[in-house]
Amino acid sequence: MLEELGVELVQWRAGYCEMALPLAPRHLNRRGRVQGGVAATLLDAACGYAGLLSAADGVAADAATITLSVSYLRKLDQGRLRVIGRVTGEGRSIYFSSGELFAPDGSLAATAIGSFKKSTTTRAGETPC
């Protein structure tokens, strides 16, 4: 789905993920603003991917979102969005992340916090998006 939306992976390392999305008409609602589900998807993806890489071996795990809470701070309608996800805590199989979605001018447009459950499956060499 991320590929279909046009999401670009900017930077990905253990505990951190940055993605970007050049906005197109397909991302907008009937009022010409970014559809809330697009913003939530970006935040979910960045927060989720932030916890997938192991610092020890760099192998990507799989994970599922347990909870995601999004706060929308401003309207968006054009340009290139940037989203950053960071791991804020983790256990053996569950990790917690926070995310920030930035408008093209660099101002904060939305935030998220979430919890994610890692699976035991790993996929060496696989790249997201």
N, C-alpha and C positions, 0 to 999 in steps of 0.2 A: 504494500500500500504506500509506503514512503516513497518508493520509486515512482509510482503512479502520480503522486502528489507533486513530485519534482523536488523532494527534499535532498539537499546536498550535505554530505558528511564533511565537516571542516577540520575537526580534530577529535581524536578518540584515543584515550589512554585509561589506564586503571583509575577509577574514581572520578573521571571527567569525560564529558562529551559535549561537543559543540556542533550544531547543525545550522543550516541556513535554508531559507525558502524564498525564491523570487516570486512575488505575488503575481497571479494571473486572474482573469475574470472567473475562472472555475473555482477559485478559493473564496469568492465573495458571496454574501447573502443577497437577498432581493433589494436591500437598501444600499448595496455597494460597499459594504464593510466586510472584513474578514469574518467568516462564519466561525462561531465559537468552537465547533468541533475540530476545525483545522488547528486553531490555537492549542486546544487540549491535546490533540494528537502530537503536535510538535513537542509540547512539554512532557507528555508521557514517554515519547521516544527518547528524548535526551536524558531524562531522569532514569529510564530503564537501561539504556545503553551504558550509562556511566558506571553501573555496577556489574557489567558483563565480563569485563576483562580482568584477569588475574594478574596482579603485579609480579607474581612469581614466575609465571610461564607465558603470559600474553595470549593464552587460549581463551576464546570467547565461549561463555556458557549460554544457556537459554534461561529465560526468566519469564514470569507472568506477573502482571500488575495485580496487587492485592487491593490497594486503595490509592486514589489520586484525588487530591483536592486542588482546584484551580481557582485563583482570584484574578478576575479581569479588571485591569486598571484604566485602560483607555481604548478608544476605537482605533482600528487600523484599516487602511484602504488601498495603499499602494507601496511599491518599493520592495526592498529585500529585508525579510525578517531574519533575526539571529536568535538562537535559543541555546542556553547553556544548562547542562545538568551536572550536579555534583553529588557524590555519595556523602552522606552526613553521618552514617553509622551502619554497622553490619554485624551479623552473627554468622553462624555456620551456613544457613540457607536463606535467611531473610536479610535484606538490606534496605536502607532508607535513603531517599534522595530528595534534593530540592532543585527547582528549576526556575530560570528567569527567561522571559521572552522579551526581546528588545525590538522597538520600532526602528525604521530606517535611520532616524535621527539619533539613535542611541539611547532614547528614553525607555524606561521600563514600562512595558505594556501589560504584562501578566506574570503571575508567579504560580508555582505549584509545589506541593510536597506529596510524597508518595512512599508506599512500601511495596517491595517486590520480592517474589520467592524464586530463588534459583533452582533450576532442575539439575539433575546429575549428568545430563547430556552436554557434551562439549563438541564444538565444531571447529577444529583447527583450520586456520587459513581462510575462513569465511569472512567476507566483508559485508557490513550492513548496507542498506539503501540500494 
